[in-house]
Amino acid sequence: MDRRGLVIVHTGDGKGKTTAALGLAIRAFGAGLKVLILQFIKGRKLSGELVALKTLGVEIKQCGLGFVTEENFADQLKAAREAVDLARAEISSGAWDLIILDEINYAVKFGLVDAAQISELLKIRPQRLHLVFTGRDALPELVDAADLVTEMKLVKHPFQRGIAAQAGIEF
């Protein structure tokens, strides 16, 4: 069977963008696809999904430094440039069937990655590679280029009632 890779975008202000992408990663891995997850903002913090995916054997790399602040912006910018370089190399390598660029849309929103870099990643994508972009505020041109776009809509969140993030649910 000749597979055609898809460009998939999970965006919106609701919870579940990364969770949906990780579910896709598990499904793809279970079907025998080679999966790579590059996390653009997350970093330096062990989460439940990292433990589970590494146990399965799914390749996941945290490229970010955690929350973006004025104080760490220069370091975040450097990390994002390195993450884009890594993404470019991995997309071009032909080694993967599915690559997830987790929170790359946030990296764009925060000015760490620009639209030209997103366009380049789309242009160099081999036809067989599934490429997933997650994070709020996906660029309109990314949405236009995608084969599948899902927008998560916030209806209610425990944080609105003062309930802190909980292990196993948010991380």
DRENLUMLO-688975 format. One record per residue (C-alpha): residue number from 1; residue in one letter; chain; x, y, z. Coordinates in steps of 0.5 Angstrom, whole numbers, always signed. Example, Ala and Ser with C-alpha at 12.3 -4.5 7.8 and 13.67 -1.06 7.14 Angstrom:
<rs>
+--------+---------+-------+-------+-------+-------+
| drenmi | drenkol | torpa |    px |    py |    pz |
+--------+---------+-------+-------+-------+-------+
|      1 |       a |     A |   +25 |    -9 |   +16 |
|      2 |       s |     A |   +27 |    -2 |   +14 |
+--------+---------+-------+-------+-------+-------+
</rs>
This chain:
<rs>
+--------+---------+-------+-------+-------+-------+
| drenmi | drenkol | torpa |    px |    py |    pz |
+--------+---------+-------+-------+-------+-------+
|      1 |       m |     A |    +0 |    +0 |    +0 |
|      2 |       d |     A |    +3 |    +7 |    -2 |
|      3 |       r |     A |    +2 |   +11 |    +4 |
|      4 |       r |     A |    +0 |   +19 |    +4 |
|      5 |       g |     A |    +3 |   +23 |   +10 |
|      6 |       l |     A |    -2 |   +28 |   +13 |
|      7 |       v |     A |    -1 |   +34 |   +16 |
|      8 |       i |     A |    -5 |   +35 |   +22 |
|      9 |       v |     A |    -6 |   +41 |   +27 |
|     10 |       h |     A |    -9 |   +40 |   +34 |
|     11 |       t |     A |   -10 |   +48 |   +36 |
|     12 |       g |     A |   -15 |   +52 |   +40 |
|     13 |       d |     A |   -16 |   +54 |   +47 |
|     14 |       g |     A |   -19 |   +48 |   +50 |
|     15 |       k |     A |   -15 |   +42 |   +54 |
|     16 |       g |     A |   -13 |   +36 |   +50 |
|     17 |       k |     A |    -8 |   +38 |   +44 |
|     18 |       t |     A |    -2 |   +35 |   +46 |
|     19 |       t |     A |    -6 |   +29 |   +49 |
|     20 |       a |     A |    -9 |   +28 |   +42 |
|     21 |       a |     A |    -3 |   +28 |   +39 |
|     22 |       l |     A |    +0 |   +23 |   +44 |
|     23 |       g |     A |    -6 |   +18 |   +43 |
|     24 |       l |     A |    -4 |   +19 |   +36 |
|     25 |       a |     A |    +3 |   +17 |   +37 |
|     26 |       i |     A |    +1 |   +11 |   +41 |
|     27 |       r |     A |    -4 |    +9 |   +36 |
|     28 |       a |     A |    +2 |    +9 |   +30 |
|     29 |       f |     A |    +7 |    +6 |   +35 |
|     30 |       g |     A |    +2 |    +0 |   +36 |
|     31 |       a |     A |    +1 |    +0 |   +28 |
|     32 |       g |     A |    +9 |    -1 |   +27 |
|     33 |       l |     A |   +10 |    +6 |   +25 |
|     34 |       k |     A |   +16 |   +10 |   +27 |
|     35 |       v |     A |   +14 |   +16 |   +32 |
|     36 |       l |     A |   +18 |   +22 |   +34 |
|     37 |       i |     A |   +16 |   +27 |   +39 |
|     38 |       l |     A |   +19 |   +34 |   +39 |
|     39 |       q |     A |   +17 |   +38 |   +45 |
|     40 |       f |     A |   +18 |   +45 |   +43 |
|     41 |       i |     A |   +16 |   +49 |   +50 |
|     42 |       k |     A |   +16 |   +43 |   +55 |
|     43 |       g |     A |   +23 |   +41 |   +58 |
|     44 |       r |     A |   +26 |   +40 |   +64 |
|     45 |       k |     A |   +20 |   +36 |   +68 |
|     46 |       l |     A |   +19 |   +29 |   +68 |
|     47 |       s |     A |   +11 |   +28 |   +66 |
|     48 |       g |     A |    +7 |   +22 |   +66 |
|     49 |       e |     A |    +7 |   +22 |   +58 |
|     50 |       l |     A |   +14 |   +22 |   +58 |
|     51 |       v |     A |   +15 |   +16 |   +63 |
|     52 |       a |     A |    +9 |   +12 |   +59 |
|     53 |       l |     A |   +12 |   +13 |   +52 |
|     54 |       k |     A |   +19 |   +12 |   +54 |
|     55 |       t |     A |   +17 |    +5 |   +57 |
|     56 |       l |     A |   +14 |    +3 |   +50 |
|     57 |       g |     A |   +20 |    +5 |   +46 |
|     58 |       v |     A |   +17 |   +12 |   +43 |
|     59 |       e |     A |   +22 |   +17 |   +42 |
|     60 |       i |     A |   +21 |   +23 |   +45 |
|     61 |       k |     A |   +25 |   +29 |   +46 |
|     62 |       q |     A |   +24 |   +35 |   +50 |
|     63 |       c |     A |   +27 |   +41 |   +47 |
|     64 |       g |     A |   +24 |   +47 |   +51 |
|     65 |       l |     A |   +26 |   +50 |   +57 |
|     66 |       g |     A |   +19 |   +50 |   +60 |
|     67 |       f |     A |   +15 |   +57 |   +61 |
|     68 |       v |     A |   +17 |   +62 |   +57 |
|     69 |       t |     A |   +19 |   +69 |   +61 |
|     70 |       e |     A |   +22 |   +75 |   +60 |
|     71 |       e |     A |   +28 |   +73 |   +64 |
|     72 |       n |     A |   +29 |   +67 |   +60 |
|     73 |       f |     A |   +27 |   +69 |   +53 |
|     74 |       a |     A |   +34 |   +69 |   +50 |
|     75 |       d |     A |   +35 |   +62 |   +52 |
|     76 |       q |     A |   +28 |   +60 |   +50 |
|     77 |       l |     A |   +30 |   +63 |   +43 |
|     78 |       k |     A |   +36 |   +59 |   +42 |
|     79 |       a |     A |   +33 |   +53 |   +45 |
|     80 |       a |     A |   +27 |   +54 |   +39 |
|     81 |       r |     A |   +32 |   +55 |   +34 |
|     82 |       e |     A |   +36 |   +49 |   +36 |
|     83 |       a |     A |   +29 |   +45 |   +36 |
|     84 |       v |     A |   +27 |   +48 |   +29 |
|     85 |       d |     A |   +34 |   +45 |   +26 |
|     86 |       l |     A |   +33 |   +38 |   +30 |
|     87 |       a |     A |   +26 |   +38 |   +27 |
|     88 |       r |     A |   +29 |   +40 |   +20 |
|     89 |       a |     A |   +34 |   +34 |   +20 |
|     90 |       e |     A |   +29 |   +29 |   +23 |
|     91 |       i |     A |   +24 |   +31 |   +18 |
|     92 |       s |     A |   +29 |   +30 |   +12 |
|     93 |       s |     A |   +32 |   +24 |   +15 |
|     94 |       g |     A |   +27 |   +19 |   +12 |
|     95 |       a |     A |   +27 |   +15 |   +19 |
|     96 |       w |     A |   +20 |   +17 |   +21 |
|     97 |       d |     A |   +13 |   +15 |   +19 |
|     98 |       l |     A |   +10 |   +20 |   +24 |
|     99 |       i |     A |   +13 |   +27 |   +27 |
|    100 |       i |     A |   +10 |   +31 |   +33 |
|    101 |       l |     A |   +12 |   +38 |   +34 |
|    102 |       d |     A |    +9 |   +39 |   +40 |
|    103 |       e |     A |    +7 |   +46 |   +42 |
|    104 |       i |     A |   +10 |   +49 |   +36 |
|    105 |       n |     A |    +4 |   +53 |   +35 |
|    106 |       y |     A |    +6 |   +56 |   +42 |
|    107 |       a |     A |   +13 |   +57 |   +40 |
|    108 |       v |     A |   +10 |   +62 |   +34 |
|    109 |       k |     A |    +6 |   +65 |   +38 |
|    110 |       f |     A |   +11 |   +67 |   +43 |
|    111 |       g |     A |   +16 |   +70 |   +38 |
|    112 |       l |     A |   +21 |   +64 |   +38 |
|    113 |       v |     A |   +19 |   +61 |   +31 |
|    114 |       d |     A |   +17 |   +65 |   +25 |
|    115 |       a |     A |   +12 |   +63 |   +20 |
|    116 |       a |     A |   +18 |   +62 |   +15 |
|    117 |       q |     A |   +20 |   +57 |   +19 |
|    118 |       i |     A |   +14 |   +53 |   +19 |
|    119 |       s |     A |   +13 |   +54 |   +12 |
|    120 |       e |     A |   +20 |   +51 |   +11 |
|    121 |       l |     A |   +18 |   +45 |   +15 |
|    122 |       l |     A |   +12 |   +44 |   +11 |
|    123 |       k |     A |   +16 |   +44 |    +4 |
|    124 |       i |     A |   +21 |   +39 |    +6 |
|    125 |       r |     A |   +16 |   +34 |    +9 |
|    126 |       p |     A |   +17 |   +28 |    +5 |
|    127 |       q |     A |   +10 |   +25 |    +2 |
|    128 |       r |     A |   +10 |   +19 |    +6 |
|    129 |       l |     A |   +11 |   +23 |   +13 |
|    130 |       h |     A |    +5 |   +25 |   +18 |
|    131 |       l |     A |    +7 |   +31 |   +21 |
|    132 |       v |     A |    +3 |   +34 |   +27 |
|    133 |       f |     A |    +3 |   +41 |   +30 |
|    134 |       t |     A |    +0 |   +42 |   +37 |
|    135 |       g |     A |    -1 |   +49 |   +41 |
|    136 |       r |     A |    -6 |   +55 |   +41 |
|    137 |       d |     A |    -7 |   +60 |   +35 |
|    138 |       a |     A |    -4 |   +56 |   +29 |
|    139 |       l |     A |    -2 |   +60 |   +24 |
|    140 |       p |     A |    -8 |   +61 |   +18 |
|    141 |       e |     A |    -3 |   +59 |   +13 |
|    142 |       l |     A |    -1 |   +52 |   +17 |
|    143 |       v |     A |    -9 |   +51 |   +18 |
|    144 |       d |     A |   -10 |   +52 |   +10 |
|    145 |       a |     A |    -4 |   +47 |    +9 |
|    146 |       a |     A |    -6 |   +42 |   +13 |
|    147 |       d |     A |   -10 |   +36 |   +11 |
|    148 |       l |     A |   -14 |   +35 |   +18 |
|    149 |       v |     A |   -15 |   +41 |   +23 |
|    150 |       t |     A |   -18 |   +40 |   +30 |
|    151 |       e |     A |   -20 |   +46 |   +34 |
|    152 |       m |     A |   -20 |   +44 |   +42 |
|    153 |       k |     A |   -26 |   +49 |   +45 |
|    154 |       l |     A |   -25 |   +51 |   +52 |
|    155 |       v |     A |   -32 |   +50 |   +56 |
|    156 |       k |     A |   -30 |   +49 |   +63 |
|    157 |       h |     A |   -23 |   +48 |   +66 |
|    158 |       p |     A |   -22 |   +46 |   +74 |
|    159 |       f |     A |   -17 |   +52 |   +74 |
|    160 |       q |     A |   -23 |   +57 |   +73 |
|    161 |       r |     A |   -25 |   +54 |   +80 |
|    162 |       g |     A |   -18 |   +55 |   +83 |
|    163 |       i |     A |   -16 |   +47 |   +82 |
|    164 |       a |     A |    -9 |   +46 |   +81 |
|    165 |       a |     A |    -6 |   +42 |   +76 |
|    166 |       q |     A |    -6 |   +35 |   +78 |
|    167 |       a |     A |    -1 |   +29 |   +76 |
|    168 |       g |     A |    -4 |   +24 |   +71 |
|    169 |       i |     A |    -9 |   +29 |   +68 |
|    170 |       e |     A |    -5 |   +36 |   +66 |
|    171 |       f |     A |    +2 |   +33 |   +66 |
+--------+---------+-------+-------+-------+-------+
</rs>
